Amino acid sequence: MRLLNDVLTELTAQHADAPAVGDAGGVLTYRELHDAAADFGTAADTWWRSGIPRGPGAPADGRVRAGIHAANSVAYVVAYAGLLRAGMVPLLLDPALGAAELAVIAADCGIDLFVSDRPLPAGLPATATTRIGDMRLTALPAVPDRPALLDTTEVCRFTSGSTGSPRCIEFSGSAVLAAARAWREATEMGEGERVLCFAGLFNGLAFNTSLLASFLAGAALWVPSGLPSSGHVARFLRQVEPTRLTGFPALYESLLRREQPVPELAGLRSALSSAAPLSPGTAAELRRRHGLAVNDYYGVAEAGPLTYDPAPAPGRGLGYPLPGVEFAFGAPDHGATAARDHGAPAVRDHGAPAVDDHGATALRVRSGSMGSRYLNAPGLLESRLDADGFYLTGDEGLIEEGRLVLRGRAAKGINIGGRKIDPAEVQQALGRCGASDALVLATVKKNGDPMLAALVTGTADVTEEELRARCLGLLAPYKVPERIFAVPRMPRGGAGKPRLGAAEALLSDLLRAPRDEPSAGRAPAPAEPS
């Protein structure tokens, strides 16, 4: 299948000399992007076919699987489009992932090569390397008996699973195209707009709303790299004068820490944040100081972008369903209420679903942008679909005045600054680093910023700094707890389950202790459960 490459080729003809993508190094027109992608794809394909040694068991199942491990840049977009042109399958990876995580993903998904903007972390095996423009290509040893891709798969993205192993979601070209078309239609994105995107292109926030959607509209996509500090963001706001801004909550919080005015924000038609909602105080201050109303994006990795509100405001929820999106509430055998598209929800009542005290029920979704399956976990995604093809999101919510409102989450994960973290994965890593027991919690620092912390046992001979250093060898830096406290005994109930209230209270006490006191790294035993 070459649908996405065909679409990009058609867009080149439509918008040939218009600006397509830019970063701090410059701008490419649609024609220049097309030519650069063609050159990259040809070079990558020629190199791959040049007889690279890969060891025994080299798969003979056709399409090359290329993991992109890079930060946002024009070169990233060129490589992505070039891989599609060469008939390869891009697998979009978080550039923060370390050697251990990349090794697991490469083995589980049968990745053939990495495309990176930096040397890969030490410890990953490589059979050959080359450079194409600003990107480094690294061939990996063959993975015998790797899982086969579906014939329709054109792109893969990743999410974290409850077991701590990243799940590789296969997407057809038609699903990727449907997501971009729905977003463009719902948000009325138009030709000549300028989209300034600070969210990583591997992430659904950027991939679904700012990559292909911008090109479909004939807009210019700006993809600066680097941390979204207030000065960095302000410089690009002045340079680009964007009509749309996409970023995680940290971006908007950094703007509030800037004392100088940011007049360029006045030209924004839309400001988009991740599904980790801005705090009410941050949202209110952005409105007061900058007149900026930020839309809290709601999407699910497996189902694509789901809602948008053209007039976001506190208390209005997460917006209306996008075209082609349907929500259902309650257990799969109830069916409950369903809403589709925005402005005119369709209601179906097949029973009386179980609800919480606020009327919220389990949220299921069906869309034209849904992933096909998990490449490295056969049957798991399918098991979360009901008989009508609705995906069980793990969220709980309801529709109020046509807009989606979330009330909680049935499957508890941790969201730090817009990055989703699986506590099971971090707890397993702490176990491999020497902890006999571990509990990972989200908390808040004195300045109000979210923070990941952990309680551990069995680490009497290991300092907090040593534990963190060991974890950095196994996890991406954002997954490593900022504080790790050793406790004599983990707060658990009689059935062995964590006593979260006691654990949170213990963590709160430990965080209040000065770091130079022994109790900052060691804690007294928690009280026995009564």
C-alpha positions, 0 to 999 in steps of 0.5 A: 500500500502506498496511499500516503505517498500518493497523497503527498505527491498530489499535494505537491502538485497543488501547493508546489511553491508554497512553504511546507515545512520549516525549522531554525535552519530554514524552510522547504516549499512543497516542491522542495520537500517532495524532491528532498524526500525522493532523494532520501528514499532513493538513497535509503533504498539503494543503501539497504539493497547494497548487501548489508550483513545482517546475520542469520535469519534475515526475514524475507517478508518484504517491506523494511521496518524503519524506526525514526528516533529523532527530534522535530526538524525539517530533516525528520519530515523529509525522512518520514516522507522519504521512507514512505516513498521508498515503500518502507514502514516508518515506526515513530519512536520517542527520541527520549527512549534509551538503549534498553527500551530501543532494544526491546522494541527492535526485538519485539517488532522486528525493526530492520534499521533506525533513522536517527539525528544522533548516535544511538545509545551505547549497547545497541547492536549495529551491522552497518551505518551510513548518513543521508543528509542530517540523518544517520541510518543504522542497520540492525541484526535480523530478527528471525520469526518476527511478527508479520505486518498487515498488508494495509499497514503504512505507519506504526506508532507506540503506546505504553502497555500495562505490563510496561512493554511498549505496544506498536500500533499498526495504522493503515494509510486510510486511517492516517488520512482519515484522522488528518481530514477529520481534524482539518474539517473540524478545525477549518484549517486553511491554505496559507496558515502557519502551524507552530508545533512544539509537540514531538511528531511521534506523539499523537498530539502532533502526528494527528493534528499538525503533520498531514493535516497541515499539508492537506490544508496547504498550510506551513508546518514549523517544527522547532526542536529543543525544550519549549522555554518561554524565550525559545517559544517567544522567538519562534512566535515572532519569526513565524507569526503562527495562526496555530500553536501546538504543544504540551502543558509545559509550553503554556506554563512557561509563557506565564513565567515570562514577564514580558508581553507576548503580543504574537499570541494575539494572532493565533486562531487556535492553541492546542494542548495535550489531553493532560488538561491545563490547571484551572489557574493556568488556563485562567491566567492565560486568558487574563494576561494573553487573551489565549483560550487553549483547547485541551486535545482529546485523542486515544493512541489506538483511535486517533484524534476524537474531539475539538472545541472551536470556543474552548472555555473552563467547564466546557469539557473537551469538545465535540466529536470530530467528523466520523467519531462516535462515542458510546458509554457503559459496558459493551452489552449496554450500548448506552448513549452514542454521539457522533460528529459535532453539533448533532449527537446521535443518541441510542439507548440500548439499556441502562448502563452502570454510572458513577455519582456524576452520571459518568460511565465507561467510554468507548469510541469508534472512528475512521482513524483507528489502529488495526492492531498491536504488532507486538501483542497479537489479539490484545487490541482486538480484545478491547473492541466490542461487537460493534467495533467500539474501543474501550478507552479506559476513561469514564465520561459523558456527553453534556450539551454535545461535548465530551466531559471526562470524569476519571479513568478506569485504568490508572496511569500517570501523566506528567507534563503531557507524557503518559507513564506506565507505573508498572514499567517504572516499578519493574525497572526499579526492581531490576536496579535492586529494589525488592519492592517499589511503588511509583506515584505522581505528586506535585512540587512546591512550585506546582509542577507535577513530579514522578516519585517512588518508594522502594524497599531493599536498597539499603546499600544503594543511594538515591543518586545511584538508583536514579543512575541505574534507572537511566540505563533502562528508561527514558529520562522522563520515566525516571522518578525525580525522587526515590525514597527508601522505606523499611516497609511498603504500605500495603494492606492485608491482601498485599495491595498498596495502601495508596492513601498511606503511601501518599501521606508518607511521600508527602512527609518525606518531600517536606524533609530537607534533602540533606537530612537522612530522612530525605532518602530513608524513611521510618516504617509505616504504621501497620494497617488497623 
